[in-house]
Amino acid sequence: MIRNAIQRFMYGRYGNDQLNLFLLGLYLLLYLVFLFARVEPLYWVSFALLLAALFRLLSRNMERRRMENARFMRAAGPILSWLHLRRTIHRDKEHVYFKCPSCGQQLRVPRGKGRITVTCRGCGASFEEKS
């Protein structure tokens, strides 16, 4: 019953997206720093971030919120891709990752094969690396 009430309330509203998650995470970080440092402006900045996240969450102007999120993703996309690649490399113990010297594409080869010739799928360049 409560779930239906929440669903009805949220109908036609924007909801959550990556920018909102970022704003909420930044709010939590700043608020925790405020709790330990007791710097008054941090409280107000964190409160403003919380209000902005709530405003976006409950907004009915979906097109505008989508455009804001798209701008955020264009700006944060390379950073998020880099972090995702770092996490993948850290978890993958069976492969070694290289960057192609010609085009910069990330390449993955099996670990422990000695010196091998790696051919880039993107540009076709070949180079030798130790796996």
Number of C-alpha atoms within 10 A of each C-alpha: 6 7 8 9 10 10 11 11 11 15 12 13 15 19 18 14 14 13 20 21 12 14 19 19 14 16 22 16 14 19 20 15 15 18 13 8 10 12 12 10 11 19 18 14 16 22 16 14 21 19 15 14 22 16 14 22 18 17 16 16 12 16 10 13 20 14 11 14 16 15 13 14 15 11 11 13 13 11 12 12 11 11 12 12 14 12 11 12 15 9 10 12 10 11 15 16 16 17 12 20 12 13 12 12 13 14 16 15 16 12 14 11 9 10 10 12 12 19 14 21 12 13 12 12 13 14 13 10 13 14 18
